[in-house]
Amino acid sequence: MQIKQWGRELGFAQVGICDTDLTAQEPQLQQWLDEGYHGEMGYMESHGMMRARPGELHPGTIRVISARMDYLPPKAGFATNLSDPNLAYISRYAGGRDYHKMIRNRLKKLGQMIEAELVKLGASKPGFRPFVDSAPVLERPLADKAGLGWTGKHSLLLNQDAGSWFFLGELFIDLPLPVDIPVSEGCNTCVACIKSCPTNAIVEPYIVDGRRCISYLTIELQEAIPEEFRPLIGNRIYGCDDCQLVCPVNAGAPLTDESDFHTREPLQQPELLELFNWSESQFLKLTEGSPIRRIGHKRWLRNIAIALGNAPWSEAIITALKERRESDEVDEMVIEHIDWAIEVQQMKDAGSDRLSRKTQRVIRSVEKGLPRDA
């Protein structure tokens, strides 16, 4: 069967196959959970070790077909957005359409193509099930075993030709397909990702403390973002790409051919104040079909309030913060962040020392380029 060829015809950049043995990953997964690095992501532990046992998640599975789809959009504008504190930075996977449904549908089609071929040959129909970051699946270790790349020190999968700008999806299947050979790790002595993390979330090579990660803080965390991290978030209002941006393997990463992953116009170098002024109805309309919608309007405002506090002093920013504070679209959690942002802005204007000592220490460490825990 031409499984890999069919995968390419469906838009996948690469397809690999592996067995289901992830026993070597179980102690690492348990240790990560025991350390509490998953934070509020209770789903990471609710299924126990099923995450490392594909055969328990989908009975009968003996092989996993792992596929990657590139998502790096043209005109990504990394430097422009990150260097201008008045613009909002949104992780580049989230600027277009949500990938989950698209990739799942294509994996389902791949399963149906395999099924049709087997039926044509007079064989029984296979049992299969597609997964795309929506169930307890250790997708990166599986992709690693399937030869799609190696696990980098930032815990993301790296491919020598495609870097890390791609989505992963899996097709669990009960066929004894031949497996691929894993590739050798290519990070060597490089620690650029570890040094670049704004919040020191990569606590050691290959281990990320999710509670410190900006992607977790701005997307997964439901409540208030701890004050110590707010100055470090900068203008990142949804996710963070810093560890990928500095990775030398990403230097030659290809752009995506999928127009659905191109950054939509309202999110192309957007100004913080413009996004902060979106009503809830505007937010829902302009993020329709986008992964951004999952955080909801209130967390959207929470994140932007922090970015506005981190922006250079501006009377317009203070006015916008105060007006939003009085609107009926905020709750106590959002108000807490607005008040923090107003306080930071006023300090920049008056040179006052009214901020909490913790916030002052963090701001000084950022400005002086000192280690985050200094």
BALOBA-1460 file (C-alpha; in Angstrom, 3 decimals):
// residues 374
<rec num="1" residu="m" x="0.000" y="0.000" z="0.000"/>
<rec num="2" residu="q" x="1.100" y="3.522" z="-0.791"/>
<rec num="3" residu="i" x="0.220" y="4.973" z="2.612"/>
<rec num="4" residu="k" x="2.901" y="7.666" z="2.581"/>
<rec num="5" residu="q" x="2.041" y="8.699" z="-0.963"/>
<rec num="6" residu="w" x="-1.633" y="8.947" z="-0.038"/>
<rec num="7" residu="g" x="-0.648" y="11.059" z="2.932"/>
<rec num="8" residu="r" x="1.212" y="13.495" z="0.690"/>
<rec num="9" residu="e" x="-1.779" y="13.658" z="-1.648"/>
<rec num="10" residu="l" x="-3.899" y="14.650" z="1.359"/>
<rec num="11" residu="g" x="-1.576" y="17.527" z="2.165"/>
<rec num="12" residu="f" x="0.717" y="16.030" z="4.783"/>
<rec num="13" residu="a" x="4.372" y="16.956" z="4.438"/>
<rec num="14" residu="q" x="5.545" y="13.662" z="5.923"/>
<rec num="15" residu="v" x="4.112" y="10.389" z="7.192"/>
<rec num="16" residu="g" x="5.830" y="7.823" z="9.393"/>
<rec num="17" residu="i" x="4.816" y="4.578" z="11.113"/>
<rec num="18" residu="c" x="5.744" y="3.178" z="14.511"/>
<rec num="19" residu="d" x="4.699" y="0.502" z="16.988"/>
<rec num="20" residu="t" x="2.826" y="1.351" z="20.182"/>
<rec num="21" residu="d" x="5.506" y="0.646" z="22.781"/>
<rec num="22" residu="l" x="6.006" y="3.806" z="24.868"/>
<rec num="23" residu="t" x="7.007" y="2.111" z="28.109"/>
<rec num="24" residu="a" x="10.265" y="4.087" z="28.129"/>
<rec num="25" residu="q" x="8.193" y="7.278" z="28.290"/>
<rec num="26" residu="e" x="6.074" y="6.291" z="31.269"/>
<rec num="27" residu="p" x="8.572" y="7.121" z="34.063"/>
<rec num="28" residu="q" x="9.292" y="10.510" z="32.449"/>
<rec num="29" residu="l" x="5.585" y="11.284" z="32.121"/>
<rec num="30" residu="q" x="4.916" y="10.280" z="35.729"/>
<rec num="31" residu="q" x="7.820" y="12.372" z="37.005"/>
<rec num="32" residu="w" x="6.574" y="15.396" z="35.033"/>
<rec num="33" residu="l" x="3.126" y="14.984" z="36.546"/>
<rec num="34" residu="d" x="4.517" y="14.423" z="40.050"/>
<rec num="35" residu="e" x="6.406" y="17.716" z="39.777"/>
<rec num="36" residu="g" x="3.126" y="19.461" z="39.007"/>
<rec num="37" residu="y" x="4.482" y="20.859" z="35.739"/>
<rec num="38" residu="h" x="1.072" y="20.387" z="34.094"/>
<rec num="39" residu="g" x="-0.421" y="23.131" z="36.268"/>
<rec num="40" residu="e" x="-4.195" y="23.423" z="35.794"/>
<rec num="41" residu="m" x="-4.177" y="21.023" z="32.837"/>
<rec num="42" residu="g" x="-5.927" y="18.285" z="34.793"/>
<rec num="43" residu="y" x="-6.595" y="16.311" z="31.618"/>
<rec num="44" residu="m" x="-2.870" y="15.540" z="31.483"/>
<rec num="45" residu="e" x="-3.191" y="13.221" z="34.494"/>
<rec num="46" residu="s" x="-6.870" y="12.236" z="34.449"/>
<rec num="47" residu="h" x="-6.260" y="9.252" z="32.136"/>
<rec num="48" residu="g" x="-3.279" y="7.902" z="34.069"/>
<rec num="49" residu="m" x="-0.765" y="6.089" z="31.863"/>
<rec num="50" residu="m" x="-3.285" y="5.588" z="29.051"/>
<rec num="51" residu="r" x="-1.501" y="8.493" z="27.357"/>
<rec num="52" residu="a" x="1.504" y="6.213" z="26.906"/>
<rec num="53" residu="r" x="-0.535" y="3.137" z="25.966"/>
<rec num="54" residu="p" x="-2.229" y="3.553" z="22.564"/>
<rec num="55" residu="g" x="-3.676" y="0.053" z="22.752"/>
<rec num="56" residu="e" x="-5.710" y="1.036" z="25.822"/>
<rec num="57" residu="l" x="-6.965" y="4.243" z="24.258"/>
<rec num="58" residu="h" x="-8.125" y="2.442" z="21.110"/>
<rec num="59" residu="p" x="-8.260" y="-1.339" z="21.684"/>
<rec num="60" residu="g" x="-6.658" y="-3.398" z="18.949"/>
<rec num="61" residu="t" x="-4.156" y="-0.726" z="17.924"/>
<rec num="62" residu="i" x="-0.751" y="-2.159" z="17.062"/>
<rec num="63" residu="r" x="0.606" y="0.632" z="14.831"/>
<rec num="64" residu="v" x="0.431" y="4.413" z="14.798"/>
<rec num="65" residu="i" x="0.635" y="6.361" z="11.544"/>
<rec num="66" residu="s" x="2.068" y="9.749" z="12.473"/>
<rec num="67" residu="a" x="1.732" y="12.699" z="10.098"/>
<rec num="68" residu="r" x="2.946" y="16.290" z="10.084"/>
<rec num="69" residu="m" x="1.487" y="19.310" z="8.329"/>
<rec num="70" residu="d" x="3.530" y="22.507" z="7.992"/>
<rec num="71" residu="y" x="1.876" y="25.713" z="9.225"/>
<rec num="72" residu="l" x="4.461" y="28.527" z="8.995"/>
<rec num="73" residu="p" x="2.561" y="31.363" z="7.247"/>
<rec num="74" residu="p" x="4.055" y="33.813" z="4.759"/>
<rec num="75" residu="k" x="4.694" y="37.335" z="6.070"/>
<rec num="76" residu="a" x="4.947" y="35.966" z="9.595"/>
<rec num="77" residu="g" x="6.391" y="39.265" z="10.813"/>
<rec num="78" residu="f" x="8.119" y="37.798" z="13.847"/>
<rec num="79" residu="a" x="10.639" y="40.583" z="14.360"/>
<rec num="80" residu="t" x="8.200" y="43.385" z="13.588"/>
<rec num="81" residu="n" x="5.615" y="42.243" z="16.097"/>
<rec num="82" residu="l" x="7.945" y="41.301" z="18.924"/>
<rec num="83" residu="s" x="10.059" y="44.438" z="18.626"/>
<rec num="84" residu="d" x="7.125" y="46.853" z="18.672"/>
<rec num="85" residu="p" x="5.551" y="46.806" z="22.162"/>
<rec num="86" residu="n" x="2.418" y="48.521" z="20.847"/>
<rec num="87" residu="l" x="1.646" y="45.579" z="18.575"/>
<rec num="88" residu="a" x="0.204" y="42.265" z="19.738"/>
<rec num="89" residu="y" x="2.180" y="39.067" z="19.261"/>
<rec num="90" residu="i" x="0.131" y="35.945" z="18.551"/>
<rec num="91" residu="s" x="1.772" y="32.548" z="18.206"/>
<rec num="92" residu="r" x="2.076" y="31.821" z="14.509"/>
<rec num="93" residu="y" x="0.112" y="28.581" z="14.628"/>
<rec num="94" residu="a" x="-2.993" y="30.493" z="15.726"/>
<rec num="95" residu="g" x="-3.307" y="33.248" z="13.122"/>
<rec num="96" residu="g" x="-5.386" y="31.186" z="10.714"/>
<rec num="97" residu="r" x="-8.035" y="28.478" z="10.974"/>
<rec num="98" residu="d" x="-8.075" y="25.940" z="13.793"/>
<rec num="99" residu="y" x="-6.141" y="22.909" z="12.614"/>
<rec num="100" residu="h" x="-7.856" y="20.202" z="14.669"/>
<rec num="101" residu="k" x="-10.846" y="19.453" z="12.477"/>
<rec num="102" residu="m" x="-8.972" y="19.804" z="9.188"/>
<rec num="103" residu="i" x="-6.189" y="17.390" z="10.110"/>
<rec num="104" residu="r" x="-8.559" y="14.939" z="11.764"/>
<rec num="105" residu="n" x="-10.697" y="14.813" z="8.610"/>
<rec num="106" residu="r" x="-7.662" y="14.187" z="6.442"/>
<rec num="107" residu="l" x="-6.414" y="11.430" z="8.727"/>
<rec num="108" residu="k" x="-9.871" y="9.876" z="8.545"/>
<rec num="109" residu="k" x="-9.658" y="10.000" z="4.741"/>
<rec num="110" residu="l" x="-6.272" y="8.302" z="4.925"/>
<rec num="111" residu="g" x="-7.827" y="5.534" z="7.004"/>
<rec num="112" residu="q" x="-10.634" y="5.193" z="4.482"/>
<rec num="113" residu="m" x="-8.123" y="4.936" z="1.622"/>
<rec num="114" residu="i" x="-6.329" y="2.137" z="3.453"/>
<rec num="115" residu="e" x="-9.656" y="0.449" z="4.107"/>
<rec num="116" residu="a" x="-10.711" y="0.677" z="0.451"/>
<rec num="117" residu="e" x="-7.424" y="-0.834" z="-0.686"/>
<rec num="118" residu="l" x="-7.756" y="-3.766" z="1.720"/>
<rec num="119" residu="v" x="-11.352" y="-4.415" z="0.675"/>
<rec num="120" residu="k" x="-10.264" y="-4.363" z="-2.963"/>
<rec num="121" residu="l" x="-7.684" y="-7.020" z="-2.085"/>
<rec num="122" residu="g" x="-10.319" y="-9.141" z="-0.360"/>
<rec num="123" residu="a" x="-9.045" y="-8.508" z="3.154"/>
<rec num="124" residu="s" x="-11.031" y="-7.507" z="6.216"/>
<rec num="125" residu="k" x="-11.648" y="-3.871" z="7.026"/>
<rec num="126" residu="p" x="-9.119" y="-2.445" z="9.486"/>
<rec num="127" residu="g" x="-9.995" y="-0.749" z="12.726"/>
<rec num="128" residu="f" x="-8.655" y="2.792" z="12.886"/>
<rec num="129" residu="r" x="-9.160" y="6.079" z="14.693"/>
<rec num="130" residu="p" x="-7.660" y="9.523" z="14.041"/>
<rec num="131" residu="f" x="-6.356" y="11.808" z="16.813"/>
<rec num="132" residu="v" x="-5.266" y="15.430" z="16.687"/>
<rec num="133" residu="d" x="-4.214" y="16.878" z="20.028"/>
<rec num="134" residu="s" x="-7.644" y="16.104" z="21.468"/>
<rec num="135" residu="a" x="-7.144" y="12.910" z="23.465"/>
<rec num="136" residu="p" x="-4.529" y="11.442" z="25.809"/>
<rec num="137" residu="v" x="-1.912" y="10.781" z="23.118"/>
<rec num="138" residu="l" x="1.842" y="11.295" z="23.455"/>
<rec num="139" residu="e" x="2.061" y="12.645" z="19.935"/>
<rec num="140" residu="r" x="5.669" y="13.850" z="20.019"/>
<rec num="141" residu="p" x="7.212" y="10.591" z="21.280"/>
<rec num="142" residu="l" x="5.142" y="8.716" z="18.688"/>
<rec num="143" residu="a" x="6.287" y="11.042" z="15.908"/>
<rec num="144" residu="d" x="9.839" y="10.631" z="17.196"/>
<rec num="145" residu="k" x="9.545" y="6.833" z="16.963"/>
<rec num="146" residu="a" x="7.979" y="7.143" z="13.503"/>
<rec num="147" residu="g" x="11.042" y="8.978" z="12.178"/>
<rec num="148" residu="l" x="9.427" y="12.383" z="11.699"/>
<rec num="149" residu="g" x="12.151" y="14.085" z="13.732"/>
<rec num="150" residu="w" x="13.724" y="14.211" z="17.160"/>
<rec num="151" residu="t" x="12.600" y="15.750" z="20.422"/>
<rec num="152" residu="g" x="14.387" y="19.051" z="20.972"/>
<rec num="153" residu="k" x="15.492" y="20.467" z="24.306"/>
<rec num="154" residu="h" x="12.380" y="22.662" z="24.302"/>
<rec num="155" residu="s" x="10.329" y="19.405" z="24.151"/>
<rec num="156" residu="l" x="9.016" y="20.174" z="20.638"/>
<rec num="157" residu="l" x="9.631" y="17.847" z="17.712"/>
<rec num="158" residu="l" x="12.345" y="19.019" z="15.321"/>
<rec num="159" residu="n" x="12.790" y="17.963" z="11.715"/>
<rec num="160" residu="q" x="16.049" y="18.717" z="9.926"/>
<rec num="161" residu="d" x="14.226" y="20.020" z="6.849"/>
<rec num="162" residu="a" x="11.140" y="21.557" z="8.426"/>
<rec num="163" residu="g" x="12.250" y="22.772" z="11.845"/>
<rec num="164" residu="s" x="9.351" y="22.722" z="14.300"/>
<rec num="165" residu="w" x="6.703" y="24.785" z="12.504"/>
<rec num="166" residu="f" x="4.249" y="21.940" z="11.962"/>
<rec num="167" residu="f" x="1.195" y="20.256" z="13.438"/>
<rec num="168" residu="l" x="1.067" y="16.564" z="14.267"/>
<rec num="169" residu="g" x="-1.739" y="14.057" z="13.969"/>
<rec num="170" residu="e" x="-2.032" y="10.300" z="14.462"/>
<rec num="171" residu="l" x="-3.997" y="7.459" z="12.950"/>
<rec num="172" residu="f" x="-4.241" y="4.478" z="15.320"/>
<rec num="173" residu="i" x="-4.695" y="1.279" z="13.317"/>
<rec num="174" residu="d" x="-4.748" y="-2.482" z="13.882"/>
<rec num="175" residu="l" x="-2.591" y="-3.459" z="10.899"/>
<rec num="176" residu="p" x="0.941" y="-4.931" z="11.303"/>
<rec num="177" residu="l" x="2.507" y="-2.307" z="9.039"/>
<rec num="178" residu="p" x="6.291" y="-2.055" z="8.664"/>
<rec num="179" residu="v" x="7.725" y="0.594" z="10.990"/>
<rec num="180" residu="d" x="10.143" y="3.436" z="10.310"/>
<rec num="181" residu="i" x="13.506" y="4.026" z="11.939"/>
<rec num="182" residu="p" x="13.846" y="6.983" z="14.355"/>
<rec num="183" residu="v" x="16.305" y="9.704" z="13.390"/>
<rec num="184" residu="s" x="19.258" y="10.744" z="15.540"/>
<rec num="185" residu="e" x="19.001" y="13.804" z="17.737"/>
<rec num="186" residu="g" x="20.426" y="16.922" z="16.111"/>
<rec num="187" residu="c" x="20.492" y="19.464" z="18.948"/>
<rec num="188" residu="n" x="23.970" y="18.446" z="20.096"/>
<rec num="189" residu="t" x="25.300" y="21.120" z="22.514"/>
<rec num="190" residu="c" x="22.898" y="23.893" z="21.451"/>
<rec num="191" residu="v" x="20.913" y="25.440" z="24.315"/>
<rec num="192" residu="a" x="19.530" y="28.499" z="22.497"/>
<rec num="193" residu="c" x="15.939" y="27.600" z="23.333"/>
<rec num="194" residu="i" x="16.683" y="27.251" z="27.034"/>
<rec num="195" residu="k" x="18.451" y="30.602" z="27.208"/>
<rec num="196" residu="s" x="15.782" y="32.424" z="25.200"/>
<rec num="197" residu="c" x="12.727" y="31.436" z="27.264"/>
<rec num="198" residu="p" x="11.402" y="34.677" z="28.804"/>
<rec num="199" residu="t" x="10.138" y="32.918" z="31.936"/>
<rec num="200" residu="n" x="12.757" y="30.160" z="32.324"/>
<rec num="201" residu="a" x="10.073" y="27.559" z="31.673"/>
<rec num="202" residu="i" x="12.583" y="25.047" z="30.235"/>
<rec num="203" residu="v" x="13.859" y="23.972" z="33.635"/>
<rec num="204" residu="e" x="16.303" y="21.487" z="32.142"/>
<rec num="205" residu="p" x="16.862" y="20.011" z="28.672"/>
<rec num="206" residu="y" x="13.648" y="18.347" z="27.430"/>
<rec num="207" residu="i" x="11.660" y="19.351" z="30.547"/>
<rec num="208" residu="v" x="9.186" y="22.266" z="30.457"/>
<rec num="209" residu="d" x="7.451" y="23.544" z="33.566"/>
<rec num="210" residu="g" x="4.094" y="24.354" z="32.016"/>
<rec num="211" residu="r" x="3.213" y="26.659" z="34.902"/>
<rec num="212" residu="r" x="5.930" y="29.073" z="33.761"/>
<rec num="213" residu="c" x="5.367" y="28.771" z="29.997"/>
<rec num="214" residu="i" x="3.794" y="31.831" z="28.345"/>
<rec num="215" residu="s" x="1.701" y="29.584" z="26.113"/>
<rec num="216" residu="y" x="0.219" y="27.962" z="29.218"/>
<rec num="217" residu="l" x="-0.218" y="31.277" z="31.022"/>
<rec num="218" residu="t" x="-2.021" y="32.995" z="28.135"/>
<rec num="219" residu="i" x="-4.030" y="30.016" z="26.834"/>
<rec num="220" residu="e" x="-4.497" y="27.240" z="29.387"/>
<rec num="221" residu="l" x="-4.583" y="29.162" z="32.663"/>
<rec num="222" residu="q" x="-8.173" y="30.020" z="33.555"/>
<rec num="223" residu="e" x="-7.605" y="32.481" z="36.366"/>
<rec num="224" residu="a" x="-5.236" y="35.352" z="37.134"/>
<rec num="225" residu="i" x="-1.736" y="35.232" z="35.705"/>
<rec num="226" residu="p" x="0.797" y="35.378" z="38.577"/>
<rec num="227" residu="e" x="2.185" y="38.877" z="38.975"/>
<rec num="228" residu="e" x="5.801" y="37.731" z="38.735"/>
<rec num="229" residu="f" x="5.261" y="36.629" z="35.114"/>
<rec num="230" residu="r" x="3.341" y="39.638" z="33.833"/>
<rec num="231" residu="p" x="6.313" y="41.875" z="32.960"/>
<rec num="232" residu="l" x="8.024" y="38.914" z="31.268"/>
<rec num="233" residu="i" x="5.092" y="38.259" z="28.940"/>
<rec num="234" residu="g" x="5.763" y="41.492" z="27.066"/>
<rec num="235" residu="n" x="3.311" y="41.854" z="24.180"/>
<rec num="236" residu="r" x="2.612" y="38.134" z="23.753"/>
<rec num="237" residu="i" x="-1.155" y="37.915" z="24.070"/>
<rec num="238" residu="y" x="-1.692" y="34.360" z="22.797"/>
<rec num="239" residu="g" x="1.088" y="31.830" z="23.040"/>
<rec num="240" residu="c" x="4.813" y="32.268" z="22.549"/>
<rec num="241" residu="d" x="7.259" y="31.247" z="19.816"/>
<rec num="242" residu="d" x="10.545" y="32.387" z="21.373"/>
<rec num="243" residu="c" x="12.105" y="28.941" z="21.740"/>
<rec num="244" residu="q" x="11.331" y="28.211" z="18.087"/>
<rec num="245" residu="l" x="12.504" y="31.572" z="16.807"/>
<rec num="246" residu="v" x="16.050" y="31.115" z="18.113"/>
<rec num="247" residu="c" x="16.354" y="27.469" z="17.054"/>
<rec num="248" residu="p" x="18.930" y="27.175" z="14.228"/>
<rec num="249" residu="v" x="17.090" y="24.162" z="12.802"/>
<rec num="250" residu="n" x="14.198" y="26.476" z="11.951"/>
<rec num="251" residu="a" x="16.332" y="28.650" z="9.687"/>
<rec num="252" residu="g" x="15.256" y="26.788" z="6.557"/>
<rec num="253" residu="a" x="11.719" y="25.843" z="7.545"/>
<rec num="254" residu="p" x="9.301" y="25.869" z="4.585"/>
<rec num="255" residu="l" x="6.195" y="28.017" z="4.351"/>
<rec num="256" residu="t" x="2.849" y="26.270" z="4.402"/>
<rec num="257" residu="d" x="0.878" y="25.550" z="1.242"/>
<rec num="258" residu="e" x="-2.359" y="25.546" z="3.243"/>
<rec num="259" residu="s" x="-4.111" y="28.897" z="2.833"/>
<rec num="260" residu="d" x="-6.227" y="28.112" z="5.922"/>
<rec num="261" residu="f" x="-3.091" y="28.534" z="8.036"/>
<rec num="262" residu="h" x="-2.278" y="31.995" z="6.654"/>
<rec num="263" residu="t" x="-2.678" y="34.787" z="9.192"/>
<rec num="264" residu="r" x="-6.067" y="36.425" z="8.784"/>
<rec num="265" residu="e" x="-6.090" y="40.169" z="8.160"/>
<rec num="266" residu="p" x="-7.332" y="41.411" z="11.580"/>
<rec num="267" residu="l" x="-4.432" y="39.541" z="13.218"/>
<rec num="268" residu="q" x="-1.723" y="40.741" z="10.827"/>
<rec num="269" residu="q" x="0.444" y="43.087" z="12.946"/>
<rec num="270" residu="p" x="-2.535" y="44.167" z="15.079"/>
<rec num="271" residu="e" x="-2.290" y="47.077" z="17.496"/>
<rec num="272" residu="l" x="-2.922" y="46.249" z="21.139"/>
<rec num="273" residu="l" x="-5.380" y="49.080" z="21.637"/>
<rec num="274" residu="e" x="-7.422" y="48.013" z="18.620"/>
<rec num="275" residu="l" x="-7.725" y="44.440" z="19.894"/>
<rec num="276" residu="f" x="-8.465" y="45.627" z="23.437"/>
<rec num="277" residu="n" x="-11.409" y="47.628" z="22.151"/>
<rec num="278" residu="w" x="-13.074" y="44.635" z="20.505"/>
<rec num="279" residu="s" x="-16.464" y="43.938" z="22.054"/>
<rec num="280" residu="e" x="-17.297" y="40.336" z="22.851"/>
<rec num="281" residu="s" x="-19.407" y="40.097" z="19.690"/>
<rec num="282" residu="q" x="-16.514" y="41.437" z="17.610"/>
<rec num="283" residu="f" x="-14.146" y="38.995" z="19.263"/>
<rec num="284" residu="l" x="-16.420" y="36.066" z="18.488"/>
<rec num="285" residu="k" x="-16.939" y="37.178" z="14.887"/>
<rec num="286" residu="l" x="-13.304" y="37.950" z="14.094"/>
<rec num="287" residu="t" x="-11.959" y="34.773" z="15.722"/>
<rec num="288" residu="e" x="-14.583" y="32.454" z="14.246"/>
<rec num="289" residu="g" x="-12.902" y="29.198" z="13.254"/>
<rec num="290" residu="s" x="-9.693" y="30.268" z="15.006"/>
<rec num="291" residu="p" x="-8.015" y="28.481" z="17.931"/>
<rec num="292" residu="i" x="-7.939" y="31.874" z="19.682"/>
<rec num="293" residu="r" x="-11.662" y="31.649" z="20.313"/>
<rec num="294" residu="r" x="-11.148" y="28.910" z="22.884"/>
<rec num="295" residu="i" x="-9.832" y="31.332" z="25.531"/>
<rec num="296" residu="g" x="-12.956" y="33.502" z="25.389"/>
<rec num="297" residu="h" x="-13.281" y="37.271" z="25.476"/>
<rec num="298" residu="k" x="-12.434" y="37.753" z="29.163"/>
<rec num="299" residu="r" x="-9.077" y="35.965" z="29.011"/>
<rec num="300" residu="w" x="-8.410" y="37.796" z="25.749"/>
<rec num="301" residu="l" x="-8.855" y="41.077" z="27.638"/>
<rec num="302" residu="r" x="-6.766" y="39.759" z="30.544"/>
<rec num="303" residu="n" x="-3.852" y="38.994" z="28.248"/>
<rec num="304" residu="i" x="-4.039" y="42.287" z="26.355"/>
<rec num="305" residu="a" x="-4.269" y="44.264" z="29.595"/>
<rec num="306" residu="i" x="-0.912" y="42.804" z="30.622"/>
<rec num="307" residu="a" x="0.601" y="43.704" z="27.246"/>
<rec num="308" residu="l" x="-0.738" y="47.263" z="27.550"/>
<rec num="309" residu="g" x="0.857" y="47.538" z="30.968"/>
<rec num="310" residu="n" x="4.158" y="46.435" z="29.430"/>
<rec num="311" residu="a" x="3.883" y="48.938" z="26.555"/>
<rec num="312" residu="p" x="5.551" y="52.375" z="26.715"/>
<rec num="313" residu="w" x="3.643" y="54.985" z="28.685"/>
<rec num="314" residu="s" x="0.675" y="56.395" z="26.814"/>
<rec num="315" residu="e" x="-2.267" y="58.495" z="27.917"/>
<rec num="316" residu="a" x="-4.345" y="56.665" z="25.320"/>
<rec num="317" residu="i" x="-3.497" y="53.336" z="26.964"/>
<rec num="318" residu="i" x="-4.457" y="54.556" z="30.426"/>
<rec num="319" residu="t" x="-7.717" y="55.951" z="29.070"/>
<rec num="320" residu="a" x="-8.549" y="52.691" z="27.292"/>
<rec num="321" residu="l" x="-7.779" y="50.658" z="30.413"/>
<rec num="322" residu="k" x="-9.978" y="52.842" z="32.596"/>
<rec num="323" residu="e" x="-12.852" y="52.793" z="30.119"/>
<rec num="324" residu="r" x="-12.705" y="49.033" z="29.756"/>
<rec num="325" residu="r" x="-12.618" y="48.682" z="33.536"/>
<rec num="326" residu="e" x="-16.039" y="50.300" z="33.719"/>
<rec num="327" residu="s" x="-17.575" y="48.214" z="30.932"/>
<rec num="328" residu="d" x="-20.001" y="45.387" z="31.584"/>
<rec num="329" residu="e" x="-17.791" y="42.888" z="29.717"/>
<rec num="330" residu="v" x="-15.199" y="42.460" z="32.473"/>
<rec num="331" residu="d" x="-15.183" y="40.502" z="35.707"/>
<rec num="332" residu="e" x="-13.029" y="40.701" z="38.829"/>
<rec num="333" residu="m" x="-10.266" y="38.643" z="37.241"/>
<rec num="334" residu="v" x="-9.969" y="41.007" z="34.271"/>
<rec num="335" residu="i" x="-10.209" y="44.054" z="36.518"/>
<rec num="336" residu="e" x="-7.254" y="42.780" z="38.547"/>
<rec num="337" residu="h" x="-5.091" y="42.784" z="35.415"/>
<rec num="338" residu="i" x="-6.400" y="46.146" z="34.245"/>
<rec num="339" residu="d" x="-5.551" y="47.664" z="37.629"/>
<rec num="340" residu="w" x="-2.069" y="46.168" z="37.424"/>
<rec num="341" residu="a" x="-1.588" y="47.604" z="33.922"/>
<rec num="342" residu="i" x="-2.761" y="51.056" z="35.022"/>
<rec num="343" residu="e" x="-0.360" y="50.920" z="37.967"/>
<rec num="344" residu="v" x="2.570" y="49.982" z="35.726"/>
<rec num="345" residu="q" x="1.685" y="52.701" z="33.221"/>
<rec num="346" residu="q" x="1.438" y="55.310" z="35.977"/>
<rec num="347" residu="m" x="4.794" y="54.262" z="37.356"/>
<rec num="348" residu="k" x="6.365" y="54.767" z="33.950"/>
<rec num="349" residu="d" x="4.786" y="58.210" z="33.727"/>
<rec num="350" residu="a" x="5.606" y="59.457" z="37.208"/>
<rec num="351" residu="g" x="8.634" y="57.352" z="38.036"/>
<rec num="352" residu="s" x="6.828" y="56.281" z="41.198"/>
<rec num="353" residu="d" x="7.654" y="53.216" z="43.268"/>
<rec num="354" residu="r" x="4.117" y="52.292" z="44.100"/>
<rec num="355" residu="l" x="4.327" y="48.851" z="42.490"/>
<rec num="356" residu="s" x="4.651" y="45.795" z="44.652"/>
<rec num="357" residu="r" x="8.240" y="44.923" z="45.475"/>
<rec num="358" residu="k" x="7.954" y="41.675" z="43.537"/>
<rec num="359" residu="t" x="6.844" y="43.456" z="40.353"/>
<rec num="360" residu="q" x="9.573" y="46.077" z="40.748"/>
<rec num="361" residu="r" x="12.237" y="43.384" z="41.072"/>
<rec num="362" residu="v" x="11.012" y="41.571" z="37.956"/>
<rec num="363" residu="i" x="10.851" y="44.792" z="35.920"/>
<rec num="364" residu="r" x="14.373" y="45.756" z="36.975"/>
<rec num="365" residu="s" x="15.724" y="42.299" z="36.135"/>
<rec num="366" residu="v" x="14.190" y="42.483" z="32.642"/>
<rec num="367" residu="e" x="15.484" y="45.987" z="32.006"/>
<rec num="368" residu="k" x="19.004" y="45.097" z="33.167"/>
<rec num="369" residu="g" x="19.090" y="41.786" z="31.388"/>
<rec num="370" residu="l" x="19.674" y="39.865" z="34.615"/>
<rec num="371" residu="p" x="18.603" y="36.242" z="35.103"/>
<rec num="372" residu="r" x="14.871" y="35.997" z="35.726"/>
<rec num="373" residu="d" x="15.381" y="34.610" z="39.232"/>
<rec num="374" residu="a" x="17.939" y="37.224" z="40.272"/>
